[in-house]
Amino acid sequence: FWPDRSFDLCSSYLTLPDLYATRPSSSQVKKLLSAILSFLALTMGKEGARESLHYRLAGSKEPVGVWGHEYVRNLAGEVSGEYDAVQEGATPPEGGDKA
């Protein structure tokens, strides 16, 4: 299911954040879109921006394992990067925020 669908969404990755930004924060659609953007950021996100983590924290609270082990591994790396940045007193990367 997802490999075919995610390929179709990859071409829209640059426009989906704009759609995400226009939705009210309480919207269920925004939470679902956030989960999709988090997954797509796995391969389409800017290097070092921790976009997967940013969108994951803003999205639904479903278990992360449903998206696969590579997604979980990527999130773990982004959590580690965020932790290191906080310890060093760095500001969050562009496009992300501290959650």
PyMOL commands that set and color helices and strands:
alter all, ss='L'
color gray80, all
select helices_A, chain A and resi 2-10+16-22+28-44+51-58+64-67+69-88
alter helices_A, ss='H'
color red, helices_A
deselect
rebuild
show_as cartoon
